[in-house]
Amino acid sequence: MDIISSLPLSTILNSGFALNSGRIARIIQARKLEDASHMWLVDRLFDKFLRKGGKRAAIARLYRQVSQPGAGEPRDLSPAEVVARFMQLRAFANSEYRSAFQLTLRYDPLEQAPWSYLLQIGNYRIYQSPPLDYRLDDQFAEVCTIKVFQSLDDALMEVHEQLTPERYIQSQVESMADAPAVRQKLLAVLDDPAYGRANLVRITDSDDSTCFLAHFRHDVLALANRCATHDEFRGSRLKTALLETDYVDLRALCRKSYMTKEDALLKYLSRPHWMQLVDYIGDAVYRPEVRQLLSGFAVGETTACELFNLAQPDYGDSDGRQARMTQ
């Protein structure tokens, strides 16, 4: 049987044992620990006398890590639970190997036909589900939600070198002022406490409608007043931040929304994935269970639920469409 590369999995297990694809499939699908760690006679003897029980211990550790609460009790796992275990395994892998863990959906959006899903690590097939009843729409919605977050996570990993605080602050400064001289000045005084909130006196209009004036105790900055069409750090958004944010200097002001739901780049990157989720499941995106799942997917300092502009799940809310927050 093909052996999965031990490098990513050795990181997961903190051991020298490489697990084959059949063992990973068993761990993901097991109803209880005994199912996950079952070995044939020769393997048991080899593990007991040569490995001193190390492989079984590693399997047990991995099973407990990827199992949901209560999953050790004998019961059938739903498709969403099996996929969630696989994604938990993916989360344990080093970032450079995470994209090798893939979930593929097979379904016909135009037909009421069975659907299925495939779990793979690189080129190794871990688990192919049987055809599933299309009427299991709640399970389909949850599996699709996990698939979309996997795609978003992959997209963020591809650009992670651009998602640094320094690059973010640079982009904020470029939005704050149109004049190159003002941008250079902002960069020069980023760490100067004289431009902290405590020293901001007032904000006034300028004779030039493209600018507004931020009056500090010892200086005045002419900042961009144009409309923030794509959540740029200018205009009313910048005015509000200057007046209502507690910041010791301009660097702190610029970094305040880094990797939060207000991060314009994160919003931009997440938009296609939101549209993909809507394409998959339509109005089911507003269901509490879908929003609950999205709220558990961390993205920097925020969650996929917030990035998709969805309200936190409220199981008393029967009107799904009210789950979409206003901008």
HELIX and SHEET records of a PDB file:
HELIX    1   1 SER A    6  LEU A   13  1                                   8    
HELIX    2   2 SER A   21  GLN A   29  1                                   9    
HELIX    3   3 LEU A   33  ALA A   36  1                                   4    
HELIX    4   4 LEU A   41  PHE A   49  1                                   9    
HELIX    5   5 GLY A   54  VAL A   66  1                                  13    
HELIX    6   6 PRO A   79  PHE A   92  1                                  14    
HELIX    7   7 SER A   95  ARG A   98  1                                   4    
HELIX    8   8 ASP A  137  GLU A  158  1                                  22    
HELIX    9   9 HIS A  160  GLN A  162  5                                   3    
HELIX   10  10 PRO A  165  MET A  176  1                                  12    
HELIX   11  11 PRO A  180  ALA A  188  1                                   9    
HELIX   12  12 PRO A  193  TYR A  195  5                                   3    
HELIX   13  13 ARG A  197  ASN A  199  5                                   3    
HELIX   14  14 GLY A  235  GLU A  244  1                                  10    
HELIX   15  15 LEU A  250  ARG A  255  1                                   6    
HELIX   16  16 ALA A  264  ILE A  281  1                                  18    
HELIX   17  17 GLY A  282  TYR A  286  5                                   5    
HELIX   18  18 PRO A  288  SER A  295  1                                   8    
HELIX   19  19 ALA A  304  LEU A  307  1                                   4    
HELIX   20  20 GLY A  320  ALA A  323  5                                   4    
SHEET    1   A 3 PHE A 101  ARG A 106  0                                        
SHEET    2   A 3 SER A 116  ILE A 121 -1                                        
SHEET    3   A 3 TYR A 124  GLN A 128 -1                                        
SHEET    1   B 3 LEU A 200  ASP A 205  0                                        
SHEET    2   B 3 CYS A 211  PHE A 216 -1                                        
SHEET    3   B 3 VAL A 220  ALA A 224 -1                                        
SHEET    1   C 2 ALA A 298  VAL A 299  0                                        
SHEET    2   C 2 THR A 302  THR A 303 -1                                        
END                                                                             
